[in-house]
Amino acid sequence: MPRSLNVNEWDSPEAQWAGIRWAGAAKQAFNGARGQALLKELEAALLAMPAKRLIAHEWAADGDVCSLGALDVHRMVERTGMNWDAARLVVQQTALDIESVGSLDEFYDDAHRSEVYWEETNPAQFAKDRLSMTFTLAWEIIYENDDPFYSFRISPEQRYRGMLKWVQSRIHVN
């Protein structure tokens, strides 16, 4: 993993190239066969939710889930035959057991943290490992779900509608 950039380095050529590389990785993650399959599965998970609500900054809490938490619950329902609420409780407990998983907001201006801390606490790394997806795709979905510019100003129902629309807009219709 490349070193973190200091705020004063954001306009540097290194930062600009990092942004270009990230954009390319994100495009490949969304448009590849695995990414498209995951987006379709995420859409199915969102549509299957009994309560059309998504939370931000948590995998699962107080009876609600984030978008990737919904995918996690959906997979458990499909794999085990549990009902949604029972699977959500298992997923919520698993997320609580991983007490160091935070939100992306904690990492935006956190150049002083070590790479070891980053790997152990990054929610995108948790999603990558737990849901077998690319780090880039996990990061992009979490960012959209937890977007720090509007996440505290919208309701869980609005977040659900926004995420469903966002996911559907990225699925290719062939």
N, C-alpha and C positions, 0 to 999 in steps of 0.2 A: 504494500500500500504506500503511495507517495506521501511525503511529509505534508502536514497541514500548512496552509498558507496563512500568513499573518494578514490582518486587515489592510495593512499598508502595501501588500503585494498583489492585491486583487486586480490591479490594472497592468500587472507585469505580463510580458509575453508568456511566461510559464503558466500563469493563471488563465490566460486566453486560450492557450493550447489545451490546457486541462479541460476547460469548458467545451471546446470543440470535440475532444476525445469523448467526454461524457455524453454529449448530444448524439454522437455516432453510436456509442454503446447503447443508449436508450432507444434509439431508432431501431437498431438491430434486435434488442430485447423485445420490443413491442411487435415488430413485424415478422419475426422468426416463427417457425412452426410451434415451438414450445411456448413462446410468449402468447401467440394467438390462442392456443389450447388453454392456457392458464386464464386468459381474459374471458374466454367463453365459460370456463368453469366458475370464475368469479361472478360473472353475470348470473349464472344459474344459482349460485349461492345467495346472491343479493335478492333475487326474485323469490327464493324459497324461504326467506326470513319471515317468521310469523308477525313480528313487529318491525315495521319498516323504519328503523332508527339506527343510526351509526354514531358512535362516540369517537372523539379525537383523543390522542395522547395516551391511550390505554389499549391493550389487546382485548381485554374483556373486563368489565366491572359493573357491579350493580344491575345485573340482568341485561346489559347491552354489550355490544362488541363493535370493534372497528371493522373496516372492510376486509382486511386480511384475517381478522378474528372470525368473521362470518364464513370465509372460505375454510378456515380450520374446522369450525363447527360443522359445516356442510360435509366436509370430507369424513368427519367422524360419524355423522348420521348415515352417510352412504356406506361406510365400511362396517359399522357395527349394528345398524338398524335402530339405534337409540332414537328417542324423540329429540327435537331441537333443544328443549330446555335442559334435559339431562346431559346432552353433549356439550351445551354451552357451559354448564357447571364444571364439567371435567376440564374443558379448555380454560375456563377462568381460573381454576385451581392451578393448572399447569403454568399459566401466565404469572400467577402470584408466587409460585415456587421459583420462578426466574426473577427474583426481586430486583435484579440490577437492570432489567430492560427498561429503558427510558423512552423518551420521545425524541424525534429529530430536532425539535426546538433546542434541546440541550446541546446540540453539536454544532450549530451554525457558526458561532464565534468562539469555539473552544479549542483553539490551536495549542493551548498549554497542556492538554491531556495527552497521556502516553498512548502509543498505538495499542498496547496490551489492554488498557482501559477501554479504548475505542472498540476493539474486537469483542470484548466481553459484555459491553453494555449497549451496543448499537442495535436498535430495533430492526433495522434492515438485515443485519447479520442473523438475528434470531429468526426472522421470517424466511430468509434464505435456507437456513438449516432445517427449520421445522416444516416448511412447505415445499422444499425441493425446487426452488426457483432461483433465478439469477439475482445477485445482489442489486444490480442496476434496476431491474423490474420491481423488486421489493421496495427499494428506496423511492422510486417514482410513485408507486401506489401509496406508500405511507405519506409521502410529501403531499400528494393530492388530498388524501383523507385528513391530514393534520395541518394543512396549509396555515402557517402562522399569521398570514395577512387577513384571514377572515374566519378562522375556525372558532373563535370565541363569540362571534357575532351571529352565528347561525344555529338553528335548532338541530337536534339529532335527525328529525324528519327531513329538514332541508339538506343536511349533509347526505342522507341516504339518496334523495332524489338527484343531487348533484353528482355523487359517485356513480350511481347507476347510469346516468347520462354520459359521464366521462368514460366509463368502461365501454359502453355500447358504441361510443364514437370512435373507439380505437380497434374495434373488431372489424376485420375485413369481411365484406360480403362477396363471396365468389359464386 
